[in-house]
Amino acid sequence: MIVEQRRYTLKTGKVPEYLQQYEKEGFAIQQPILGRLVGYFSTEIGTLHQIVHLWAYRDLADRDARRARLGADQRWLSYLAKVQPLQIAQNNEILKPASFCPDYLSESDA
């Protein structure tokens, strides 16, 4: 298992709008394709105006296949056109769990 951490820095004051748009439209498109959402957060202390979300995958090949499917989905592309103007920057990291970390993938995600 791997976990991808995505961090978006948004324009000042745009976090509520971004989260509302994601809840209203983005999540319903993204979740069935990407599978296991580990968490979705906004920053409160530290670097502000950020959205952080984590997705678990079996491995990099699983991630690549799922991201390709998402990138080809016209509904997703339409959604991106609405939220990308709110973004300033993006950072992605692939996290490898320690041996004692719980496996965030259920049998249905595998």
N, C-alpha and C positions, 0 to 999 in steps of 0.2 A: 504494500500500500504506500502511496505518496499523498501528500496534501499540497494543493496549490493555494497560495495566499495571494490575493489580488488586492491592491490598495489604490484607490482613486482619490486624488486631491481635487476638490471641487472649488468653484468660485465661492467667495465669501457669502455665507447666508443661503447657499443652495442645497445643503444637506436635506432639509425637510422636503423640498420639492423632488429631489432625486429619489429619496426613499418612498415617497408617495407614488411616484411614477413606476418604480420597480415593483412595489406591492400590487399596484393596480394592473400592470401589464407584463413587466419583465420576468418576474418569478415564474409565472404560469408557462412561459415559453421555455425558459432556461432549465428549470428543475427536471422535467421529464427527459431531457436530452443529457444533461450533465450528471444526473443521478444524485449523489450523496452530498448535500449541503451540510457542512460541519458547523458553520456559524456565519452570521451576517451582522456587522457592527458599524457604528459611527463613533468617531473619537470624541471624547469629552474633556480629557486632560492631555496635555502634550501638544503635538502637532494637530491643530484643529482643521475642520472642514474636510475630513477624510472619511471614506467608506472603506471598510475592510471586510472581505469575505473569503471563506475557506471552503474548498471542495476536495473531497477524497476520491482517489482513483486507484484502480488495481496497480497501474504502472504508467510509464510515460506513453506507451502505445495506446492504452485505454484513453488517456487524457487527449492525445492527439486525435484519435478517431472521434471522440465526443465533441471536441472543440471544432473539428471540421464540419460535423453535422450541424452544429449550432451556427457556424459561420455561413452555411449555405441556406439557412432557413430565412425565407423572405419576411416572416413576421418579426424575427429577431433583428434583421437589418432595418426594418421600419422603426422598431423600438429604439435602436441605437441612434438613429437620426434625431430622435427627440431628446435623448439624454447626453449625447456627446458634447453638445454646446455648453453643458454645465461643468464639464471636466477641464482641468488644467493639466494634470499629469496622471500617469499610470505606472505602477510598479508591480511586477509579478515575481514570485519566488516559489520554487518547488522545495517542499520540506520533506525530509526523510525522517520517519518516526524512530525514536529509540526503541530498543527491544521490549521494554516494559509498557509502552504506550498502547492504549486500547485500539483495536481495529475498528475504525468507523464505518466499515463496509459490512452490511448485512448480507445474507445469502442472496437476497433479491437484487442486490447491487453488483454482485460478482459476475 
